[in-house]
């Protein structure tokens, strides 16, 4: 059985951030694609201009972001 585990918020370069795993493990490829779409939409809506996704997560708090991404 294949499974997918998401780690979000990682970043390399001048500013390094270690990604944090979401608490849910996915087994359905369609659910994975829906989560990817949700992450992109979330970043479009919540990210500030010139802000990286890792910075958006740090600003809002990982627990908040995770709840928004995994909630319905």
VOLUM-646651 format. One line per field, with one value per atom (N, C-alpha, C): residue number from 1; residue in one letter; atom name; x, y, z. Coordinates in pm, 1 decimal. Each point is the difference from the previous one (the first is absolute). Layout:
<nodes>
n [NUM;...]
res [A;...]
atom [CA;...]
u [X;...]
v [Y;...]
w [Z;...]
</nodes>
This chain:
<nodes>
n [1;1;1;2;2;2;3;3;3;4;4;4;5;5;5;6;6;6;7;7;7;8;8;8;9;9;9;10;10;10;11;11;11;12;12;12;13;13;13;14;14;14;15;15;15;16;16;16;17;17;17;18;18;18;19;19;19;20;20;20;21;21;21;22;22;22;23;23;23;24;24;24;25;25;25;26;26;26;27;27;27;28;28;28;29;29;29;30;30;30;31;31;31;32;32;32;33;33;33;34;34;34;35;35;35;36;36;36;37;37;37;38;38;38;39;39;39;40;40;40;41;41;41;42;42;42;43;43;43;44;44;44;45;45;45;46;46;46;47;47;47;48;48;48;49;49;49;50;50;50;51;51;51;52;52;52;53;53;53;54;54;54;55;55;55;56;56;56;57;57;57;58;58;58;59;59;59;60;60;60;61;61;61;62;62;62;63;63;63;64;64;64;65;65;65;66;66;66;67;67;67;68;68;68;69;69;69;70;70;70;71;71;71;72;72;72]
res [X;X;X;X;X;X;X;X;X;X;X;X;X;X;X;X;X;X;X;X;X;X;X;X;X;X;X;X;X;X;X;X;X;X;X;X;X;X;X;X;X;X;X;X;X;X;X;X;X;X;X;X;X;X;X;X;X;X;X;X;X;X;X;X;X;X;X;X;X;X;X;X;X;X;X;X;X;X;X;X;X;X;X;X;X;X;X;X;X;X;X;X;X;X;X;X;X;X;X;X;X;X;X;X;X;X;X;X;X;X;X;X;X;X;X;X;X;X;X;X;X;X;X;X;X;X;X;X;X;X;X;X;X;X;X;X;X;X;X;X;X;X;X;X;X;X;X;X;X;X;X;X;X;X;X;X;X;X;X;X;X;X;X;X;X;X;X;X;X;X;X;X;X;X;X;X;X;X;X;X;X;X;X;X;X;X;X;X;X;X;X;X;X;X;X;X;X;X;X;X;X;X;X;X;X;X;X;X;X;X;X;X;X;X;X;X]
atom [N;CA;C;N;CA;C;N;CA;C;N;CA;C;N;CA;C;N;CA;C;N;CA;C;N;CA;C;N;CA;C;N;CA;C;N;CA;C;N;CA;C;N;CA;C;N;CA;C;N;CA;C;N;CA;C;N;CA;C;N;CA;C;N;CA;C;N;CA;C;N;CA;C;N;CA;C;N;CA;C;N;CA;C;N;CA;C;N;CA;C;N;CA;C;N;CA;C;N;CA;C;N;CA;C;N;CA;C;N;CA;C;N;CA;C;N;CA;C;N;CA;C;N;CA;C;N;CA;C;N;CA;C;N;CA;C;N;CA;C;N;CA;C;N;CA;C;N;CA;C;N;CA;C;N;CA;C;N;CA;C;N;CA;C;N;CA;C;N;CA;C;N;CA;C;N;CA;C;N;CA;C;N;CA;C;N;CA;C;N;CA;C;N;CA;C;N;CA;C;N;CA;C;N;CA;C;N;CA;C;N;CA;C;N;CA;C;N;CA;C;N;CA;C;N;CA;C;N;CA;C;N;CA;C;N;CA;C;N;CA;C;N;CA;C;N;CA;C;N;CA;C]
u [84.6;-84.6;89.0;-32.1;71.8;-64.5;83.0;-53.4;81.8;-59.9;60.7;-1.4;114.8;15.1;52.1;-73.2;37.3;85.6;103.7;82.9;-5.8;-43.2;-16.7;87.7;34.1;69.1;150.7;57.0;145.6;55.8;121.9;61.3;151.5;66.6;145.7;44.2;125.1;54.0;55.8;-7.4;51.4;-75.6;-129.8;-83.0;-46.7;34.4;-35.9;-115.2;-95.6;-110.8;-19.8;-11.8;-24.2;-150.0;-37.0;-140.6;-58.6;-129.4;-70.0;-102.9;-10.4;-94.3;-143.9;-91.4;-141.3;-32.8;-97.5;-28.4;-79.0;-45.5;-78.3;83.8;-15.7;65.1;-108.1;30.7;-97.5;29.9;-106.3;15.2;-69.4;-85.7;-76.4;67.4;44.5;65.4;-88.2;-130.7;-88.3;-1.5;5.6;6.4;131.0;106.4;130.0;-9.8;-58.7;-14.6;-88.7;-104.6;-87.3;75.1;85.6;77.5;100.0;62.5;93.1;-74.1;-118.0;-80.3;-36.5;-33.2;-36.6;118.5;119.2;120.2;27.1;-11.2;24.0;-101.7;-127.1;-103.7;22.9;34.7;26.7;112.4;106.8;115.0;-38.7;-79.6;-46.1;-82.5;-82.6;-89.0;68.1;88.5;57.4;140.6;71.9;137.0;3.7;95.8;19.4;90.9;-3.1;88.2;146.1;69.3;142.2;29.5;-104.3;17.0;5.2;96.8;11.1;-99.6;-31.3;-96.6;46.9;128.8;53.2;-24.7;10.6;-24.2;-148.6;-85.3;-144.3;-34.7;56.7;-25.2;52.1;119.8;56.7;-86.0;-50.1;-80.7;-133.9;-64.1;-132.5;5.1;110.2;12.8;-31.0;86.9;-16.7;-132.7;-40.1;-123.8;-121.0;0.1;-109.4;-4.2;115.7;7.8;-41.6;50.3;-34.9;-150.6;-61.5;-144.7;-76.4;45.2;-67.7;15.7;116.6;24.3;-70.0;-5.5;-58.8;-148.9;-51.1;-143.5;-78.9;-129.8;-85.0;-49.2]
v [-118.0;118.0;124.2;94.3;126.6;96.9;83.0;106.5;125.7;113.0;130.0;78.0;55.0;78.4;136.6;104.8;135.5;66.0;67.2;84.8;138.4;100.4;134.0;101.1;105.2;112.2;-9.0;-96.0;-8.4;104.6;41.7;103.0;-9.5;19.3;4.3;136.5;31.6;127.6;78.5;131.0;86.3;-22.0;-19.7;-30.2;-144.6;-79.9;-141.2;-24.5;-79.8;-41.2;-149.8;-71.7;-143.9;-21.4;-78.0;-30.0;-81.3;14.8;-73.1;-92.4;-121.0;-96.0;28.4;-17.2;3.3;-128.9;5.4;-115.9;-109.0;24.5;-100.1;-65.7;-128.7;-74.9;-35.4;21.0;-19.9;-128.3;-70.5;-121.0;13.4;98.1;20.9;106.9;-33.6;99.4;121.7;-18.4;113.7;94.9;-53.6;83.9;78.0;-60.9;68.2;119.9;-19.3;110.1;111.0;-37.0;100.3;80.1;-67.3;71.3;94.5;-42.6;88.0;124.4;-18.4;113.7;90.4;-60.8;76.4;81.1;-59.5;70.4;120.5;-19.2;109.9;111.3;-34.6;99.8;72.8;-75.4;59.3;102.5;-34.9;89.7;123.7;-16.9;115.2;95.5;-54.8;81.7;60.3;-75.3;40.6;59.2;-33.0;49.2;148.4;69.2;141.1;13.9;115.4;18.9;-25.6;-75.1;-34.7;-88.2;-54.9;-87.1;-145.3;-73.5;-142.7;-78.6;-120.2;-83.5;-27.8;-23.5;-24.3;121.0;118.6;121.3;15.4;-37.9;4.6;-93.4;-119.7;-97.1;53.1;58.3;54.0;115.2;83.3;115.0;-42.9;-97.6;-43.7;-107.1;-72.9;-110.5;-131.9;-97.1;-128.9;-65.5;4.2;-66.6;60.1;130.4;68.0;-41.1;1.6;-36.9;-145.1;-87.2;-141.6;-20.2;67.2;-13.1;49.0;107.6;52.0;-94.0;-60.9;-89.1;-134.6;-50.7;-132.8;5.1;119.8;14.6;-4.1;-18.5;-6.4;133.7]
w [0.0;0.0;0.0;-88.6;-3.6;97.2;58.8;83.9;-22.4;34.0;-23.2;130.3;33.2;121.8;-40.1;29.9;-38.4;106.4;-45.2;84.4;-63.3;76.8;-56.4;72.9;-70.6;61.4;-0.4;-69.7;-6.6;-95.1;27.5;-82.7;9.8;-114.2;-6.4;-48.4;16.4;-46.6;116.6;-9.8;107.4;130.2;-13.1;116.5;-12.3;97.8;-2.9;97.0;-42.9;86.5;-20.4;108.3;-7.3;-15.2;-101.9;-22.3;113.6;18.9;104.9;-63.3;50.9;-59.1;42.4;-94.6;34.6;74.0;88.3;85.7;-69.4;-121.7;-72.3;-108.7;-16.1;-107.6;-101.2;-126.9;-106.5;-76.0;-38.7;-80.5;-134.9;-14.2;-123.1;-85.8;-119.9;-86.7;-30.4;-9.4;-23.7;118.8;120.6;119.7;3.5;-49.8;-6.7;-93.5;-117.0;-95.2;55.3;71.4;61.1;105.4;76.6;100.8;-66.0;-106.8;-71.7;-49.1;-57.1;-44.0;117.7;112.1;118.9;51.9;-3.9;44.0;-90.0;-130.9;-94.2;21.6;12.6;22.4;132.6;103.4;131.5;-10.4;-67.1;-15.5;-80.4;-104.0;-78.0;85.6;87.5;81.9;123.2;61.8;128.9;-8.9;-106.2;-13.3;-32.9;57.1;-28.8;-122.8;-66.6;-115.5;36.7;-82.8;15.1;122.0;60.4;116.3;-47.0;48.3;-30.8;85.3;-45.3;71.9;142.9;17.8;134.8;90.0;-54.4;78.5;33.1;-93.3;25.7;115.3;-2.6;107.1;133.5;0.1;123.8;53.1;-87.3;40.7;58.9;-63.4;45.4;107.6;6.1;94.9;-67.8;19.2;-67.0;34.2;126.3;41.3;-71.1;-16.4;-69.6;-146.5;-63.9;-141.2;-18.6;84.6;-9.8;16.2;96.6;20.2;-121.7;-62.5;-117.3;-119.4;-14.3;-112.3;15.3;120.4;21.4;30.8;28.6;26.7;-130.5;12.8;-119.1;-41.3]
</nodes>
